Amino acid sequence: MAQTLQMAIPNFGNNVLECLNEQRLQGLYCDMSVVVKGHTFKAHRAVLAASSSYFRDLFNSSAGSKTPTVVELPPAVQPQTALGRRQSGRRR
């Protein structure tokens, strides 16, 4: 019988989100941009879809067509809040 090895990595989820946010800030591995009040922010589609029903629905609705690479958000959205919190897992 094979043994299963299990490891507990403290704060794994937060560490992954922080790393993804650092990559986003450096423009690494980003696959889309979000425009808020004329400011463009690079983003990871998978992180946005995992953390926001708005983005998840947007990406799912384009399943049969080309998924948008640029999304413009309404002016009421604060630029830093739109991506920083979603990509880092922290409130700002």
N, C-alpha and C positions, 0 to 999 in steps of 0.2 A: 504494500500500500504506500502510495506517495505521500510525502509530508508537504503541508502547505506552510510557507513562510509568510508571516504577516509583520508589517512594520508600521509603526505609528510615527508620523512626521508632524511635529507640532506646528501649527499655523500654516500648513501646506497651502490651503486655499488662498489665504491672504498673501503669502509669498509669491504665488503664481500670479495673482492679480497685480501686485506691485511690479513684478518683472514685466508683465504685459504692458503696464502703464509706462514704464521706463522705455520699452521698445517703441511704444506709440510716440512718446515725446521725442525720440530720436528718428522717427519716421521709418522704423524697421518693421517689415512684415505687415504693414497696413494694407488693407484691401479696399478701403473706401474713404471718403471725406464727408464731414458733416459741416454745413454752413449755418452759422448763427449770427444774425445781425451783421452780415458782411464779413465775418471772420471765418476762415476755413480751418478745420481741425482734422487731422488724420485719425483714423480709427480702425479697430479690428471688428469686422462684421460679427464674428462669432461671440465676442464679448457683449456687444450691444444687443444681439438677439437673445442671449442668455439672461440679460439683466433688465430687459425692457419689452413689455408686450407690444408697445408701439412699433419698435424696430422689428420684432419677431413677426408681427402681422404684416408689416411692410415687405419684409423679405419673402415671407410665405406667399403673399399675393402676387409676387413676381416670379413664382416658381416656374411657370411655363414660358416666361419671357426672360429677357436679360435682367439680372438683378442690378438695381441702381448702384453706381459707384460714387455718386454725389447726391446727398440728401440735404435739402434746405429746410431748417426748422422754423417754426413761427417766431416772430420777433419777441414774444413774451418770454421765451426760454433764455436763461442766463448761460452764456458761453461756457464758463468754467464748470458749471453744474452739469451741463449736458453730457460732458465726456469724462471729466476728472473723477467724479464719484463712481460712474459706471466702470471705468477702466481700472480704478485702484481699489474699489470696494470700501472706500472711506467717504464719510460726509466731509464737506469743506465749508 
